Amino acid sequence: MKHLALALFAWFAIAAPAAALERGDLVGVWESQWANRPGEPASAGGDRLIISLDTGADALDGSSGAPGMDGVMNGEIEPGPNGTLIWSGQWASVWRDTTERGTFRFVFTDAHSFTGTWSTNDGEVQGAAWNGARAH
């Protein structure tokens, strides 16, 4: 009987779906890296990305910075497969003399990491990797 109980417990642990992420699970400070071109590994960056709640029920904002640049992001979240959350929207890097803009799409499989892509509005970069992990 003891073995049956253990087998049932193990089966339920494996068969039970993972808890779905919620918008608030993504709020916080993230270390992120990106590729400069599609097909390259995400190794540039290291800037801190701060994700915060937006006033919209399905929206998030992001901010980051580097010497001489302020970065902003905003977009909507939607549920993905197996409890994931997908955050996608627009980004802008504001430099002293110019502003660069584009789109992003991040997939959060848990509250500790994301994988994604970014593109520029001018078409120079399309679908380059952008990944991150929660800062410690």
N, C-alpha and C positions, 0 to 999 in steps of 0.2 A: 504494500500500500504506500509505503514511504517513497519507493521508486516511481510509482504512478504519479504521486503528488509533485515530485521533482520534475518529471517529464512534462506534466501539464503546465507547471510554472514556466519551464523553459520554452515550451511551445507558445504560450501567451506572450512571453517577453519578446520572442522573435516575430510573432504574427501581429502584435499590436502596432498600429501606425505611430510614427513619431509625432510628438506634439507639434502642432503647426506654430510657426513663428508669428509673432504679432509685431505691429509697427514699432512699438516701444522697445522691443528687443534689439533694434538696430541703432538706437540712440547711444551716442558715446563717442569716444576718441578711437580712431583707427589709423594704423600705419598702412600706407598704400604704396604700391609700385606699379609702373606701367611700362609698356613697350612703346617705342617710338614709331614702329611700323608693324603692320600685320605679319604674323608668323614669327616674330621675334619674341623671346621670353620677356616677361615683365621684370625688368631689373633697374629701371630708372626711377627716380623719385625718392621715396622715403619720407615725404611730407606727411604731416598729420592731417587727417581728414576728420572734421568734427561733424557728426550727423545729429540733427535736432528735429524735433517735431515742428511741422508747419500747422497753420490754422485749419487747413483742409483735413477731412477725416482720413483720406488716403494719401496724404502728401508728407514729404520729408524735405528738409533743407540740408545743405552741406556747405562747409567753408574750409578753406585751407589757405596757407600762405607760404611765401618764400621771399627772400630778399628782393624787394622791388615789385612784388606781385601779390595781388589778392585774388583768390579763387572762390567762386560761388557755384553752387549746384542747387537745382530744385527739380522735383519730379514727383511722380505718382508711384505708389506701390500697388502690386496686385499679387494675389496668391499664385504660386507655381505648383508644380507636381510634388507630391510627398511632403507637404508642409513647408516648402520653401517660400521665400518672398522674393519678388523681383522689383527692384527700384530702377526706374528709367526716367530720363528727362534730359534737361539741358544743363550744360556747364559753360562757364565763362572764366577766362584768366585775364584779369585787368592789370595791365602794365602801365607805366607812366605815359607812354606815347601811343599805345595801341591796346586793343582788346581782341582776344581770340575766343571763338565760340565753337560749340559742337554739341554732340549728344553722347549719352552714356547709357549702359544697361548693366546692372549688377545683379547677380543671383546669390542670395544668402541661403545656404543650406543649413546653417546653424547661427547662433548669436556670436560666433567667434571668428568667422571668416567669410569672404565673398570672392567670387570670380566674376569677371565681366569684360566688357569691351568699351572702347571709346572711338569716336570719329570726329573729324573737324567739319564744320559747315562748308568750308571751301573745297572739300573733297580730297585734300592732300593726304589725309590719313583716314582710312575706313576699316573699322573692326579690329583695331589693335587691342592687345590684352591690357587689362587694368584689374589688379587683384589687391586684396587687403586682409589684414588680420587685426583683431582688437588689440589696442595698445595696452601694455601692462603698467 
